[in-house]
């Protein structure tokens, strides 16, 4: 078994530049994001597509477009949570999010929008804390617009905290090409380069010195501050390893291949990194 470190910090928006996409059946989805494509794709209807021509930066953006199925309008949508829709009654739900323990204060990005019949685009960010089967929202913010915007335009969302002492466990970002209560088919939203901003000194110098790497199926962490907590999540957000560490250097094994997220918490500061265990 071969292990490599991807050296990606999850304090930024996962695949916020929409450069990474994966193939699933007859459609593509942006990596880490969920869309209605898994349901509508069976009817050859795709609400989200990879865009290679209208791009703010890099080689790709997300094209999010509202559609109509059997006469019922469906808003285009991407989310870092789990999106589910009942194709019979078109009742949809969004739950959970991406494992995330940081406290950003601003979400920024770029968009273009072509609304139909005065439609409204929506971009929302939620920081969630999971307590068993209950999801508490500890911070949120959103951006809405009905204006036609045919050039890449920046937007800024202030993230407002209900309780600054709480630390989130998950992040969800929801992007809609239509008003969810009155979607208009063919309303089209392009989105690209989502990034977070943080207050100064949001990470201590001790965390910046942490070294994390892998060898075969062993995870090795050096320069840890004493009395730190190490938590490892799998790609489904489940905890597969958790321990308080009292030594500066520590290592442990992960037996099953896959993508994992390593969280190191020290004195209210958290450093997250992503690793891949591969054969």
Phi, psi and omega in degrees: 000132180251135179239138177227150176262129180277348176054042178249128180273127183274011173285349172264168182294125180298123181051042181292344176267359177054035177277333186256127178226154177232150181273136178217110181058240183255022181215170174243146172235148173292137181303135181079347183256149174251153182215171174288355186303328182296335178263310185285339181298332179295341178254014183058036174243126186234114182278340181227131180222154175286128181250121182251352181259313180267091188229134178282318179202148182085211185243355184209156172218176177256128174258117185244118188226132177286146184230178174230130178235120181054036179082359179258122180288138180237122179289142170290143188204140164231146181210149173276358175267192177261118181260130178227141179221139174271112186291344181280311182251000177059030172274126185239155178222151173233126183227153171069203182177195183267133180306127192195127184232020178264172182232074176291159179247344182216137168250128180236157177184190181228148182212159163229149184215133176235088182281154175248131175055045176070026181296170184228126174274154183219134172230119182232148178234136180230133169252122190243152173237119182273125174238089185066239178266005182256135178248113178263134176272118181255347176201150180198164175190161180206164177227134179228148176205146173246002186279145172283125182228111187257004174233155180299126185229134180284151170229156179225132177240121172281131181263117185258128183262134175279335180207105185292343180281344180277144176249128181290160171252338184215157176241137169228134170239130181239126180237125182238138177273354183216161166300124185297336182269345180210061183294142179249117180307139178082358168299131190232128179239130173253136183226143182201152170053064174278131180219155175259152167241146184237155172294157179299150177062032179283346175232141178278158179297330180296323178289326179295339180273352182297135175247126179232126176209172184232152173218119188053240180255019181258132174261125184241127181233125180242159178063040178277140172289139181300151182063039175264156178250129177251127177231136179240127177253145170275182185292346177267004179084008179273140178284124180249347178202138178204131182198144171274132186248133180248004179247159180286334181233139183207149177217155179203165184256146168238115189277332186259134181292155179149186178264133181227156179239119183260123180247126179242114184251130181215116175051053176072003175252147184227133174242126180244138173222155181251136177231159177235129173256117185234153174285000000 
